[in-house]
């Protein structure tokens, strides 16, 4: 499962000492790598409100609002480039403060621009765009996967980034308010703490799973852990319901704006679902429950909570493991039920490496929160894995990477 929260705790504990020992270097300028595809890119956003569900993070128990930030092939480029931090410094200042780096620790991201044009019209023609639905990790940042989204859009995909309110770094509600997994005092909200508080023994349990000598023992250990984490199970249900509701409500998006013009071009017969950390786990559970999923992908979300341990998946699934100790293969006993299952190991990487956070510099970089690979290298690897996988399973374009002919020596592909 996501280790961002554990990382926050360990980094924050060392923050005072680190600052006392040496001054932090000034944060380097940040620029996003150019997309590898040839198509111009647009981006837009909208909110949906599910009146059938009450917002458990809000005291007034209002309807659950879910934001969608979309990336897609664009036509006219006569609009302004979208900002990288879609919710402004609100998205990162509380996080920087929580790390003990001060609220300004990531202010250098404020001027970063994307390669996408805000509210651009979709590319001309009648071609429908295959769809990738994606979620960030628990307590993660929706903006922190922009480089991946831009790359997919430049190759013809539409990406629907599902932004789960109160459980990520920033989300906008329908009334315009910005909310975070942090409260207005800058502390993690109690429901958020209730979820991540269940993960205290996870490293030891996953190490035991990977050391077990047979599948029955692995399943037993995982089922015991799942039974002991009911709040995590509830969060997973909430995220899957968010994803289902966004897809259910596509027909209701007004057609007279950028969002509606995009929705009218989506190929809903070719939907891939992916995510990082908790978002990857939610992708797996969604694909078990919802026939609209044609293929699923998980970027280092361990373990796979939910029903897949007991229910086979009739579609392809790909799991990307970082080189975190005691985690490699922890969910294989579950994912082998997919048809087919691809496992990708990326050497010398950490959990956050599969996000733009590796490009950010600043507090996490100063405190060695990433693996040993260069940021640009990991970004290129992540893009290639995700693009080639969805190209193969959604568009029938054979992948050299999945055939074991990867151009990256750090990458190992197996079919467990």
N, C-alpha and C positions, 0 to 999 in steps of 0.2 A: 504494500500500500504506500501512499505518499509519505515521504520522509521529510518534506519541507518543514513541517512543524517541529520535528525533532531537531532539524538543522538550525532553525531559528533559536531554539532553546540553547543549543550548544554554542552557537556563535554569540548570542547575547551574553552568555555567562563569561565568555572570554573578552568581551568588547572593552571593558574598562581597562583591563590589563594591557590589551593590545594597544590602546590609545596612549597609555602611560609609557609604554616601552619605546614607541616610535611614532612620529606624526604620520598620518595617513597621506599617501601621495595624492596629488590632484587626480581626479577621475579623468581617464582618457576620453577623447571625443568618440562618439559611437555613430556608426553608419551601418545600415542593413546591407548585406550582400545583395548584389543585383539578381533578380530572378533569372533562371536559366532558360525559360521558355521565350517565345517570340511575341506573345500576345500582350497588348496593353492591359492594365488592370484597373478595375473599379472597386469601390467599397461603399457599402451603405449599411443602415441599421434600422431596426424596429423593435417594438415591445409587444408582447402578448400577455394577457391577464387571464388566469384560470380561476374563475369564480367558484369552481367546484372544490377548490383546495384553499384552506386558510394558511396564511404565512406564519409558520411556527416561530420564526425569528423576530416577529414584530408583536409588540404588546397589544396593538389594536386588532390583531388577527385578521388583517385585510386579505384580499385575494392574492394568490401567488403570482407575482409579475416576473416574467422571464424576458431577457433581452437577447436579441440575435444581432451579431455583427457579421456581415457577409462580404465575401471577396469573390470576384468573378471576372471573366474576360470582358473588356470594355471596348466601346466604339469611340465616340467623341471624347477627346481628352481636354476639353476647354473648361475644366474646373480646377480647383486648387488641390494640391497633394494633401492627402489625409495626414493628420498628425500621428506619430507613433503611439503616444500615450492617449488613447481614445477618450479617457476620462480625466485627462490632465494630470497634474502632480498629485491629485487626490489618490490616484491608484497606487503610488509608490511611497509617498511621504510617511504614512503611518507604518508601513513595513520597515522603512529605513530606521525610523525611531524605535521600533520594536527590536531591531537588531542591535541597538545601542550605538548607532552611527549618527544619530541626530536626524531631524526631519529632512535635512538637505542632502542626505547621502546619495540620493539618486536624481537630484535636480538636473544633472547634466543630460538626462534623457528628454527634458522638456522641449528642446529644439529639434529633436530628431524627426525627420519626415519619412514617410513611406514612399514606395514606388507606385502607389495607387491613387487614383483621382476620386475625390469624395463625390458620391452620388452621380457618378458617370453613367451614361446610358450603356446598356449591354452591347456587346459586339453585334454588328449588323448581320442579318441573315436569319434563317429559320432553324439553324442547328440548336438543339437543346444541350444544355450543359450537364454532364454527370455530376452528382452531388456528393460532397464529403461533409458529414456532420461531425463536429469536433468539440471536445470540452477540455479545458485545462485541469490542473490538479486541485485538490482540496486546499484552500488557502493560497492557490496559485494566481496567475495573472493572465487574463484573456489576451492582453496585448503581447505577451511574451511568446506567442507562436506566430507572430505576424510574418516573419521571414518564410516560414513553411507555407502559410496561407497564400502569400504572394506568389511563391514558386508554383504551387498547384494551379492557381488561377492563370498564370502565364502559359500553362500547358492545356488550358481549356476547361478546367474544373470550376464549379461553383462551390465555395466553402461556406457552410453555415456554422459559425462559431456560437455555441450555446453558452450564455453567460448566466451562471446560477447565482441569484442574489443572496447576499449575506454570507456566502461561503467561498468567495474569491476576493481578489484584491480590490475590485471595483465593479459595480453594475449600476445602470440607471433604471429607476422605476418609471412607471408610466406617468407619474406626476412630476417627473424631472429630478427628483431627489437622487443623489448618489449614495450608495451604501456599500459596505465592505464587511469582511469577516471580523473586522475590528469595530468596536463601538466608538461613540463620539469622544470617549476619553482615551482612545488609542489602545485599548486592551481587547484581547480576543473575546468575542461574545460567548456567553455561557453555553448556548447550544453547540457552538463550534468546539469549545473546550470539552464538552461531553463526548463528542465524537473522537477527537484525537487523543483524549485521555484513555481510550480503550486500546491504544496501540503500544503501550509501554513494554510489553513482552514480545512484541512482534519479531524483532531481530532474532531472538533466541529460538522462537517457534519456527521461523522460516529456516534457520540453520538446521534444526532438527528434521524438518521436512526434507531438505536437500541431502541430509546424511542417511535418511531411512533407506533400507535395503529392498523394500518392496512397495508396490502401489497401495496395497491395503493399509499399511502403516501410514503412508503419506496422506491418504484420504482421511484416516482416523484423526490425525493431528490437525488437519485443516478443518474438519467438521467441528472439532472441539473448540478451535479458535473462533470459527464463525458463530458458534452458539454463545460464546462469551463476549461478542461484540454487537449487541442489538442496536445500539445507536448508529454504528457504521452501516448496518443493514438498512436502517430507516433512511439514512442519508442517500444510500444507493438507490432505494426506491424513489426518493424525491428527485434525484437527478435523471433517472430513467423516465419518470413521469414528465419532467420538464422537456426532455427530448421528444417524447411522444406528442406532447401538446403543441410544441412548435411545428412539427410536421402536420399535425391535424389541422392547424390553423392557417396553413399556407394559402388555402383557397380564400380566406377572409382578408388577406392583405390587400388594401386598396390598390387598384391597378394604375392610378394616375400619377404615382410617384416613382422614384428610382427603385424602391423595394418591390413594388408591384410589377414593374417592368422586368425585374430580374426573376421574380417568382414565375411569371408566365413563360420563362425560358428554361425552367428546371426540368431535367429528365428524371422523374420520380420513379422510373423503373430501374434506374442505376444509382443506388444509394449505398455508399460506403460509410461506416461509422468508426471513428477513431478518437483517441484522446491520450493525454499524458497523465500518468499517475492515477489518481481517482477517476479522471476522465476516461482513461483507457479501460479501467474496471467497469465503469458505467457503459462503455461501448460494448464490452462483452455481454453484460446482462441485457442490454437493449437488443442485441442480435439474437439472444435466446428467446426473448419474448415477442419480438415484432418482425413479421414477415417482410416488412419493407427493407430490412437490412440485407444487402447482397453480400457483404463482406465486412469483417471487423478487424481493428488494429489497436494494439495497446503498446504505448511507449512507457515501459518500465513501471507499470502499476502492479504491485505485488502485495498480497496474493489476489486471485480472482474470486472476490466475494460473490455471493448470489447463487443462482440455481444451476449454473453450468456444471458444477461438480456432480449433479444428478441427472442432467439433461444434455443429450448430445446436441451439437450445433450442426445444422445441415448446410452450412455455408463456410467459406474459407475464413481462417483467422490467422493473424500474424502477431507474434509477441516479440518485442524488442527488449532484451535484457542489457542493462548496464553491467559493469563489473563490480557492483557492490558486493562485499563479502557475504557469503551465506545465502545469497538470493538466486544464483543462477539455476534455472530449472525448477524453481519452487512451484510454479503453476503448470508444469508440463503434464502432470497427471490429470489435470482438468482439461487443458487445451487439446490433448490428443483425441478428444471426442469430436473435434471440429473436422470438417471435410472440405479441404485438407487443412492441416496445421503446419504453419511455417514458424520456425524459431530462428531469431537473429540475435547473435551475441556481438556486442561492440566492445572491444578491449579498451582498457585504460579510460573508461568513462565513469562519471558519476550520475546520480539521479537527475540533477537539474540540467545536465548537458544537452538533453533533447529539447531544450527550449531556448529562446533568445536570451535568457538570463546569462548564458555563458558569454554573450557579447557585451553585456552591460558594463563591465568593469565595476568600480565602486566597492562597497563593503564586502560582498560575497567573494569577489575576486581577491581582495586583499587578505581574506581569511581562508583561502585555499578550499573553497567549497565545491570545486569542480575536479574533473579528472585531468589526466596529463596531456590530452590532445589539444592542439590549438583550436580556438573557437571557430575559425573559418573551416577547419577540417571537419569538426563534429557537425557543423551546420550543413556542409555538403553531404556528409554521410546520411544524416537524418532525412534531408530532402530526397536523396536518391532512393533510400529504402521505401519511403512512403509513396513517392510517385511511381516507382516501378511496380510496387505491389498492387496499387489500385489500377494502374494501367493493365496489368495482367488479369486481375480478377473481375474488373468491370468492363474493360474494353478489349479483352482478348489479345493484348499485345505482349508477347513473351518477354519475360524479364531475364536478362543475363545474370543479374544479382541473385535472383531466386533459384537459378540453375546452378549456383555455386561458382559462377564465373565473375565474381565481384572484382571491381578495380580497386577495392579498398582492402589492404591486407589486415586491417583491424576488424573486419567484418567476417563472421562465420555464420553460414546458413545451414540449418539441418531440418530434417523432417522427422522428429521423434516419433 
